[in-house]
Amino acid sequence: METREWDPARYIETKEDVIAHLEAALEENDNELLLRTIGHIARSKGMTQIANELGVTREKLYKSLSLKGRPSLETVIKLFDILGLQIKLVPKSLPVQTEAVAQ
């Protein structure tokens, strides 16, 4: 039996998949995970096509989305625009307050 490394990019097919992956990464509050997730999403849509639409080389896009690359906010916003997404802010959920039970 032949095996290959699991690649999340192979399973990101729809806009809903993209959103679910991004939301899951954001919930973890882990910058490296978020960066890797953005890279998986870009690869799922085709790095050459994304790079062309961003106006950069494929190599520069790979480098930018690497853990050492740290893409600019401008690049991330443009990438989201290409994917048909926008960043939207919502109030952070507050932890549920429990009242002390009187004894």
Buried (B, 14 or more C-beta within 10 A) or exposed (E): EEEEEEEBBEEBEEEEBBEEBBEEBEEEEEEEBBBBBBBBBBBBBEBEEBBBBBEBEBEBBBBBBEEEBEBEEEBBBBBBEBBEBEEEEEEEEEEEEEEEEEE
